[in-house]
Amino acid sequence: MTLCLCASLLGCAGDAPAVGHQDVAVDLVEFSPTPVGCNVSEDGGLRVLSCSDGTVVSWSAGNEGAGCTVTTATGLALLCEDGSGAVLPEIVDGSTCTVTQEADGSATLRCSDGTSLALTPGADEPPLAGGAVAGSASRYGDLERDGIRVTIVETDETLLTNAAGEFVTAELPVGYYTLRFESDGYAAETLRNVGVLGGNRRIEEVVLRRGTRILTEGNLELTHTAPTGGVFLFQRFVEDYGRSLFFEGNMPSIISTSSSQYSTPMLFWRNDDIAVIFENPIVAFEPTTRRLWSLGNHLSDALLDPSGEWLLNGGIRRVSDGSLHPVSGSYLDLAFSADSLTLYGRENATNVLYAIDCASGVRTKVISEPLSVFVPSATDPDVVLATARVALQTELVEYDLGTNTRTLLLDHSVSELVSPRTANAWVWQDVDALYFHDRATRATLLLGNSTGSSIESPGGDELLIRTSTHELSHVDLASQTTTVVSVDYERREPLEDLFVNDDLLIFRELSSQPSTPDGTLVVYELSTQTRAVLTEQASTDRWQVSPSTQRIAFRTFPSGEVFVFDRATAQLTPTGLIAAPEQWLLVGEEQVVALAADSEARLWSANLVAGTKTLLDDSVTTLAHDGQSLYYTISQPTQPYERRRDGLWTLGALP
C-alpha cells in the first residue's frame, strides 16, 4: 500500500512538531485488517517505527522534512536525503494511508481500506545496521581461483577474488544488492536480492561455467515479417543438459528448460510490450513453461508440436508490467490486430476465430464459420479477411467485427492473403494472378501474374512473386508497380529467406552448369533497383550478413573458402581461413570464425580489418553468436558425466 507519511507527525509523544515539514511517500506491505501494534522510538537521533507484523521504518529525528523514496535499486528500501533509510518487506499495492496527530500527542495511521493503527511511543530500539558481504567463487574445471571479478552493481565497486577464491566487500548500507561474477572466457553469473540487514552476510560459492547462461543486450534479428502482421523467427537448437541454445545465423537466445518432445520452435510477438507465452501441452509429463531470456526488451516464448500446429496453453505477458494473463485453447494460427490490443487465433479442431484480449487474456468467439486462412487488417483493428467454408463452398470474406458485418469478395478460395501497412487494401493470389483490392472503392486491380504460392512480404508493403518458372519480380504496393528482379532465379531458398531488410535482397541465380550445385550469388537493392554479383561459384550453404548489412560473407564451390564482400567498396576479400570449414560465422563487422572439419576440430578467427588469423580453441562442436559475443560448445570425452562445456568470447576479447 502507499503510505503518505507526514514525517513531523511521527515523532514520539511530547515531541514538538518540526517547522516546514513535508509529506513523504512511502510504500509498505499491506497491513492486516485488524490493527497491528506499532511503536515509535528514538535512538541516537534516529526515529524508528516498529510494528508487530515486521514493518520497520526509520528516519532522522532532526530532519523530518528530508525527502524519502522507496527504491528497488537495492531491493525494497526506504532511502532519505539525509542518509537515513530502512529495508522494507515486499511491497503490495493497496490503499492510500495517512498519519495524523492526535490530541494526546500520539499519531494514528488511517488507510482507505479501513485499517487504523495507533503509533505510540515505545522502548528504544537500536537503528538498523548494514554490513559486508563475503563469499567465494571458482571457475568450473579450473584449480586457479584468483582474479574473478565481483561487482556490486548498485555501488559499481569491483573486487578480485584471492588465491582461495574468496572476497569481502566494504561495509554496505542496509538494503538489497546485486552481485555480478565475471571471468574472461566464462559466462557471467548474477546474484540478485542479496540482503544486508543487521550485520555481515555470507553467500554460497558461485561457480562460473563456460556458456551455461547466456546474457545479451542485443535484439533479435527478424528473418521476415509474416503477412498476418506477426513476427516469426525460425531457429535451430542444440541441447545441453536442461538448457537449449537456439540460434539462426547470428542470433542466439536461451530458454530455462528444454524438452525432446518438440521439433524446431517458433517465436511470435508483436512489439516490445506484448509477448505470447506457450507451455508444454503434454499432460503425461509435468507441465513446463519455456521461458526465453530477455534480449533487449523482447520477452517471448513459443513452441510447435510435432504436427506443426501452434499451441497456446499459456498466456499473454506484458513486458512493461510483468503481468501474465492465462489463455485457454489450442490454435493453428495467431495474429495481432493493428493496434496490438487483440490477438486473433484460429482454434485447432474447430477452425473458428477467437479474439483474445491482450490486457486480460479473455477470449471471445468472433467468427463461427470455419476458416482455412485469415489475416487481420494492418490499418483497422476490427477487420479480418478470411477464406470461410460455408456449406460445401469456400468464400473469400471480409469481416468487420466492430459493426458485425460480413462482405463477400469472392465465391471461391485464394491461396495467399496480405494486408499492406500503408494502404486500406487487401492483396491476394487467385490461381496464377496477383490482385490488389481497394477497401474504400471495392475496386480490384491486377498486379501481375504469379505462379504457385509465391507471395512473401517482409513488412506488408513489399512483395516478391515468381512471375514465371525462374522469373522473380518485386511488387511495391504503395505505387502498385511491379519490377523484374531476376530472370534466372534459382529456387532453392524460400522467398522469405531472400530479404535482408525491407530494401535488400540476396539470392542465387542459375549456374551456367546446371549439373553443379554452385551458382551466381546476387545482392539487389530495391530502392535503387541495382544489383551486384558477388560470385559465380557460390556454395549451397547460407550466406551471412553483418549487422550494418555492409558486409556479406559466403563460401565458394568447390574450394569451400570463405569470402567477404564489402558493399561500400565493392571489394571481395578472401578470409584466409581453413578451406571447407565444418561451420563458419560472420561475427559483427570485422570477424569471421571457422571450424575445421578434422579430428582436432580447431576454431580459427580472422580479423578482416587487421588481416590477422588466430587459433581460438580446439575440440569445438557448435558455433553461434548474437552480434556481440561468440558462443561455442567444446567436447570433453575425458569427463563422462560432463560431456559438454560451453565457451564464450565477447567481441572485445576476440583476438
N, C-alpha and C positions, 0 to 999 in steps of 0.2 A: 504494500500500500504506500501511498505517498503521504509523508508526514511533514507538514509545514511547521517547523519549529520557530517560534519567536524566541530567539536564544536568550534574551534578557529575562524572560518569564520562567526559565527553567532553573533559576537559582534555588539554593536551599532556603527553607523558611527563614525569614528575617533578613535576607539579603536585600539590599536596595537595588531597584531596577537600574540597569545601565542606561546612560544617555545615548541617544542616536542609535538605538537597536534596529535590526533589520530581520525580516523573515528569512529563514534558512530552509531550503527544500531538501528533505532527506527521505530516501526510500528505505523502508524497513520491511521485515517479514509481516505477513498478515497476523494480527493478534487473534487469540481465541475469542469466541463470542462473549465469554464472561470476563470480568476484569482480572487482570494479572497484576500481582503485586510488584510495584516498581519503586526503587529508592533513588534519590539524588544525593550524592555525597561529594565532598570536596577534599582533595588531597594535593598538596604542593601546588596550588594554583590551577589544578585541573579538576573540572567537574565531570562526574561520571553518572550516567543514567543506567541502572542495572535492573532488569526485570527477571521474574522467576521463570519466564519462558526462554531465557537465554539471550534476550536482546540486550546489547551493551552499546551505548553511545557516549563519547567523551568530547569535551570541548574546553577551551581555556576560560577560566572563571573571569579573568581580567579583560577578555576581549570577545564578549558575546556577539559583537557586531561583525566579526570576521565571516566572510562568505564561505560556506561549506557546500560541497557537492558530493554525490555518490558516483564513484567511478568503477569501471570494470578493468581498467588498465592493470591494476594489481589485484584482481579479484573484486569482490564486492566490498568496498571500503568507503568510509566517510573521511574525506580529506578537507581540511580547512586552511584558509590563507595564513593563519597564524602558526601553522605547522602541526597543530593537533589533528588527531584522527582516530579511527577505530575500525576494526574489521566487523562487518555486518553478516548475519546469516543470509541465506538465499533470498533474493528479492522476489516477492509475489505481488503482481498487480492487484490493487484493491481500492479501498475507499480513500478519500481525502480527509486528513486529520489535522486538527489544530490544537495548540496548547494555550490555555487561558489561565490568568492569575486569579485565584480565589481570594475572598475577603480575609481569610485567616492566614494568608501568605503562602499557602500551598499552591501547586499547579495541577491542572487536570487536562488529560488528553481526551479529546472527544472526536469520534470518527463518524462519517456519514452512514456507516453500516450499523450504528447503534453502540459500538464499543466505547466504553468510558473507563479510563484508568486514572487512579489517583497517584500523583507523583509527590511523594513525601520524603522529607529528609531521612537519611538512614546512616548507618555506620560507615565510617570512612573506608573506602576500598582503594587498593593501590592502582595506579594507572596501568594501562595495558603496555606490555613490554614487547619490543621487537626481538631480533636475534639474528644469528648467522645460519647459513645453510651449508651443510657438509655432506660429502658423498664420495663416490668413486666411479670411474669409467674405464672401459677397456675396449680394445679392438678385437673382434672375433677372429680366432686363429692366430693372433699375434701376441707374443710374450711381452713385447715392449709396450708400456702403458703410459709413458710420459708424453707431454706435448699435445694432449687432446684439449681442444678449446672449449671452454664452458662460458657461455654468455648469459648474463641476466638481462633479458630483453628490456625490461622496464627501466633499468638504470644504465643500460649499454655498457656494463662492466664485463670485461672478458678476463678469464683466468686460464692458466695452463695446469694440467694435472702433473703431479710429480712422478718419480720413478715407480711408485706403488699405485699410480692411477688415482690418487686422492686429491681432493681440493676442499678449500674452506672459503666461503665468501666473506666479505666485510659485514659489519653489523648492518642489518636492514630494518627499516621501519616496519611496523605492523602492516600486514597486507598479504596478498596472494601474488605469486611471481611465476614467470615463465622462464625455464632454463633450456637453452639450446646447446647440444653437444655436437662438435664437428671435428673431422679429421680428414685431410686430403685423401681422396680415393675411396672414401666411405660415405654412405648415406647419413645425413644428419638425423639425430633423434631429438625430439622436443618433449619436455615435461611441462604440463600446464597446471595451474592452480596449486602450486606448492605454497602452502600456507605457513606464514611466520607469525606466531602469536604466543606470547608468554615464554620466550626462550629460544634456544637453538633448535634446529631441525636437521635430522639426518635422513637422507633418502637412500633407496636401494641402488645397487650398482647398475649403471647403464652400459649396455653392450652395443657398440656400433657394428653394423653389418654392411656388406657391400650390396647396396641397392635394394634391400628388403623393403624399404619405404622410399618412395619417390615423391618428392615435393617439387612443384614447379609453379611459377607465376605466369607461364605463357598460356595464351588462349588456344583452344583447339582450332585447327585449320579445317575449314569446311570443304569436303570433297565436291559437293554440289548441293544446290537447294532444290528440293522436290517441288513439282508444280502445285502441290497441296499447300505450300507455304511453310511446311515444316522443314527442319534441317536434319539431314541424315549424315552420320559419319560411320563408314564401314571400317572395321578393324580386324586384324589378325591377332592371335594371342599365343603366349607360351605360359604354361602353368609352372609354379614354383612353390610347392608345399603350402597350399592355402592362400596364396596370392597369385594373381594373374597380371602379367604386364601386357597391355594392349597397345598396339601401335599401327598406324597407317603411314608409311613413309617416315615422316619426321615428327609424328605427334603421339607420344605415349601417354598413358594415364594408368592409374592403378585402382583396383577395387579392393574392398576389405575382405571379401570371401570369394571362393571360386567353386565351381561345380562342373563335373564332367558330363552332366546331363544335357548340356546345350552346345549348339554349334556357334558360328560366328555371331556376336552380339551386334546390336544396332543402337545408336544413341539418338535421342529425339528431344529437342527443346525448342522453345520459341524465341526467348530473349534472355537477358541477363537476370531476370527475376523469376521466371516460371520454369519449372522442370517437371518432367513426368518420371515417377519412381515406379519401378517394377519389382516384384517379388517372385521367388521360386514358387510356381503353382503346383508342384507335385506333392500331393498330400501324404504320400507314403514316406516322405522324408521330412525332417524338421525344416519348416519354412525358413528361408534365409534371404534377408534383404541384401541385394547387391548395391553397395553404395560407392559412387565414384568420388574420388578425392577431388577437392576443389581445384580447378585450373582457372586462374583469374576469378571471375565472378560466376563461372558456369558450374552449376551443380546438376548432375543429370545421371540417369541410370536407366537402362532398358535391356531387355532380353528378347531373343527369338526362340521359340520352341523348335524342335527338330522339323516340324512341318512347315516352318517359315511364317507362322502366324504371329501377329502382335499379341502380347499378353499384358494386360493391365490389371494385376492383382495387387495393387499397392495404393498409390495415391498421387496427389499433386503437391509438390513442395514449392514454397516461395522462398527464394534465396534472401530477399530483403528482410523478412522477419523470422525465417526458420520454420514457419508453420507447415504442417503436413496434414492434408485432408484425405482420408481414406476414400477410395473409389471402388465400387464393385463392378464385376463384369469382365469379359474377355473379348478383345477387339481385334478385328482383322486389319483395320486401317485407322489411323489417328491423324487429325489435322486441326490446327488452331484457327480460330476466327480472325478476322482482320484486326480486331482490337485486342487480341490476346486474352480476352476475358472468358472465352469459351473454348473448350476442347471437344471437337466432334469425333465420335467414334462409331464405326460400323461394327455392330456386335457380331461375334462369332456365332455360328449356327443359324441365327435368325436373319442376319444381314440388314436389320433395321438400324436407323441412325439415332444415336443418343447425343444430347448436348450436355456436357459436364461443366459445371460452374467451377472455374479455377479458384474462386475465393472460398468455396465451401466444400467442393468435391461432390456435391449433389448432382445426380444425373437425371435427365428428363428425356423421355422418348419424344422426338420431334418429327420423325418421318417413319410411318408404319409400313410403307411399301418396301419390299426387299430391294436393296441396291447392290449393284455389282461394282460400280466405280463412282466416287464422288470427289468434289473439290470445292472448298469454300471460296467465296469471292474474296479477292485481295483488297477490295475497296469498300465492301459493305459487310459488316459482321453478321448480319441476319440472313444472308443469301447463300444458297448452296446449289451447285449444278451437279446432277447425278444421272446415271442410267438406271432406270427403275424397271422392275419386272411387274407388269400388270397383266393378269390372266396368263395367256400364252404369248404375250407380246412384250418386247423391250422398248422403252421410250427414253428419249433424252429430255429431262425435265429440269426447269429452274424453279426452286422452292424459295419463297420469301417467308421465312419463319416469323418475321415481325408482323406482317399483315396476314399471315396464314393463307397465302395464295400460291397456286400451282400453275406454271406456264409451260405448255407443251411446245418444245422446239423442234423435235424430230420424232418420227414414229418408228425409229429403229435405233439400235445402239451404235456407239462410236468407240474407237479404240484408245484414244488419248484425250485428256482434258487438261487445260491450262487456264489459270486466271492471271492476267497481266497485273503488275503492281500499279501502273500509272494510267491504266485505261479502264473505263467501266465497260468491260467486254469479256467475252469468252473466246478461247481458241480450242478447236477440236480437229481430230483427224477422222475423216469419213472415207472408208475404203482406201484409196490411194491419193487422196487430195487433202490439203490443209485449209481450214476455213477460219475466218475472223468474224465474230458475231458481236455487233454493237448493241448493248443492252438498252440504250436510250432510243435508238431508231428502229431496233429489231431488224436491221439490215445485216445480211450475211455475205461476206466477200471472200473470194478465192485468193488465198495467198500463194499457192503453188502446189505442184504435185509432190507426193511423198510416198515412198514405197515402204510398206510394213509399218510396225510400231517404232517410229524413229524420232519422235519429238523429245527433246530434252531441253531444260531451261535452268540456268544457274540462279536466276532470281525472279523469273516471271515475265521479263521483258525481252529476253534474248533466247531465240530458239535455234537449235540445229536440227536439220532434217536431211534424210537421204532422198534426193530427188531422182536418182536412178541407181543402178546397181553399185556404182562406185563414185557417184557424184555427191559431194557434200555441200549443202547450202546453209547460209545463215539468214535468219529472219529477224529484222528489227521491228518489233510490234509497235513501237512509238510512231515510226514513219511508215509502217506497213510495207517495207521494202525487203526484197529477197536478193541475196548476193551469193554467187557461186564461190565457194572457198577452195574446193579441190575437185578435180575430175578423176583422180586416181586414188581416192580414199581407200586405205587398207582396213577392212572392217574388223580387225582383231579386237580392238578396245571398244567397250560400250561408249556411246556418245557422251554420257555424263562424265566419263573419265577424261575427256579431252579438255575440259575447262580448267584453266589455272585460276582465273578470276573472271569477272564479268567482261573483260576486254581481251583476254589472252587465251589462245588455243595452242595445244601441241598435239600432233597426230602423225601417224605413219602413212606414207603413200606406197603404192605397189612397187615392188622391186623390179628392176629390168630383167631379173631372172626369177620368175615366179616359183621355181622349184626350191629356192633357197629361203631360209627364214629371215634373212636380213631385209631391210627396206629403207626408204628415204624418210628421215625424221625432219618434220617441218614445224616451225613456230609461226603463228599467224596472229596479227594484231587486228581486232575487229574495227576499232575506231578509225584506223588509217588504211585498212584493207591491204596491209603489206605483209609479205611473207619472207622468211629466211630459211634456207635449207641448212640444217646442222650437219648432217652426214648422209651419205647414200648407202651406208652399211650399218644401220642401227641394229643392235641386238634386240631380241624379242622381250627382254625384261623391261621393267618400268623405268622411265626417265624420272629425274628428281629436280626440283626447282628450289632455289634459295628463297628465304623469307621476303626479300625485296623483289623477287622474280627477275632479277637482272642476270643471274647465272643459272644455267641449265646443265645438268650432268647426265651422262648416258654411257652405255657400253657399246662397243662396236663388235661386229661379227666378221670373221671368225676369231679374231685375236682375243676378244674379251677385255680389251684395255678400256679404262675409264677416261673419258674426255670431259672437259668443261667448256661450254660456250658462253661467252660474255656478250650480252645483248647490246651493251653500251658501246663496245669497241668492235663487235662482230668478229672477235678473235676466238679461235678454237685451240685449246691448250690441253696436251696430254698430262695426266697427273703424275706419271712416272711410277705408279704403284705396281703391285704384282699383276700379272696377266691372269685373266679369267678368275677373278676372286669368287669365293663362295657366296659372300654377301658384301655389300658396299653401301655407303651412305654419304650424301652431301650434308654436312653439318654447318648450319649458319651460312655465312657468306664466303668463308675462306678455307674451310677444312673439308677434306674428303678422307674417309676411312675405308679400309678394305680388309676383308678377312680371307686369308689364304686357304685354298682348298687342298690342304695336305694334312699329314698326320700331326704336325705341330700346331696347326690352326692359329698362326700368328696374326695379330691385328696391327695393321700399319696405318699411319696418318700422314697425309700430305697437306702442307700449308700452301695454298695457291698464291699468296702474296709473297711470302718469303722464299718459296721454291724449295722448302726443306722436306725431308722424308724421315719419319721417326717410328721406331718399333714401340708400340704401347704395351702389348701383353701377348701371352700365348694361351693355348687350350681354351680359346673363346668359342662359344657356341651360338650366341644370338646377339643381334645388334638392334638398337633403337635409339632415337633421340627426339628432343622436343624443341629444337631451335636454340636451346641454351645449354643443355647437357647431353652427353653421350652416355648411354646405358648399355651394358653387355653382360651376359652370363658366362661363367667360366666353369668348365668341367673339372671335378675333383674326384677321380676314381679312388684315390687313396683314403678317402673318408666315406665309407659306405653309408653312414647314416646322415650325411650332409652332402648329397651328390651335386649340389649346385651352390655356388655363391655368386652374387651379382657385383659387377664393377660399375663404378660411377666416375666419370670425368666431367668436370664443368668446362665450358668453352675457355674460360680464363686459364684453366690448368692444363689444357691440351698443349703438349709440346709443339 
